Amino acid sequence: MSATDTHVDTDSVITLTETAAEKVRSFLEDQPDVEQIALRVAVQAGGCAGFRYALFFDDRQLDGDLEEQHHGINVRVDKMSTPYIHGSVIDWKESLEASGFSIENPNSSGSCACGDSATF
């Protein structure tokens, strides 16, 4: 996490850092009906390690969704993904080599070299 992100919410399913929330907010700037849009976080079958993370904007509210708000950003997690990502921290990393969201997941028993998939 970056130096400006000091609080991990242990009562939440996930923690979206302030840096990640700022990046999400910048992506949403030009979207109409932004109050209806949430960052959906999911775990899906696939990837080199067996599962991959999916982060995307979604205006749907699915049955069983867990919805949280972090730094003014609505975050939705479907009921099937919740046990896999409970306790995860989503941050935004930026370097000369790459930029993107990173997920620190205490439930993952391994990942592949690309870092985009995990084993549970």
Residue pairs with C-beta under 8 A, 6 or more apart in sequence:
1 8
1 17
1 19
1 89
1 91
2 17
2 18
2 19
2 91
4 18
4 19
5 17
5 18
5 19
5 91
7 15
8 15
8 89
9 15
9 70
10 87
12 68
12 70
13 66
13 68
13 77
13 82
13 85
13 86
13 87
13 88
14 41
14 68
14 70
14 75
14 77
14 85
14 86
14 87
14 88
14 89
14 90
15 70
15 88
15 89
15 90
16 24
16 39
16 70
16 71
16 73
16 75
16 90
17 71
17 89
17 90
17 91
17 92
18 71
19 91
19 92
20 90
20 91
20 92
20 101
21 70
21 71
21 72
21 73
22 71
22 92
23 92
23 101
24 39
24 73
25 72
25 73
27 57
28 34
28 37
28 57
31 37
31 57
33 59
36 59
37 57
37 58
37 59
37 74
38 57
38 58
38 59
38 67
38 73
38 74
38 75
38 76
39 55
39 56
39 57
39 58
39 73
39 74
39 75
39 76
40 54
40 55
40 56
40 57
40 58
40 75
40 76
40 77
40 78
41 53
41 54
41 55
41 75
41 76
41 77
41 81
41 85
41 88
41 90
42 53
42 54
42 55
42 77
42 78
42 81
43 51
43 52
43 53
43 54
43 80
43 81
43 84
43 85
43 118
43 120
44 51
44 52
44 53
44 54
45 51
45 52
46 52
46 117
47 112
47 116
47 117
47 118
48 112
48 113
48 114
48 117
49 110
49 111
49 112
49 117
49 118
49 119
50 117
50 118
50 119
50 120
51 84
51 117
51 118
51 119
51 120
52 116
52 117
52 118
53 85
53 103
53 116
53 117
53 118
55 90
55 101
58 76
61 67
61 76
62 76
62 78
63 79
64 78
64 79
65 76
65 77
65 78
65 79
66 76
66 77
66 78
66 79
66 82
67 74
67 75
67 76
68 74
68 75
68 77
69 75
77 85
83 107
84 105
84 107
84 120
85 103
85 105
85 107
86 107
87 105
87 106
87 107
88 103
88 104
88 105
88 106
88 107
89 103
89 104
90 101
90 102
90 103
91 101
91 102
91 103
91 104
92 99
92 100
92 101
92 102
93 99
93 100
93 101
93 102
102 115
105 118
107 120
108 118
108 119
108 120
109 118
109 119
109 120
110 118
110 119
111 117
111 118
111 119
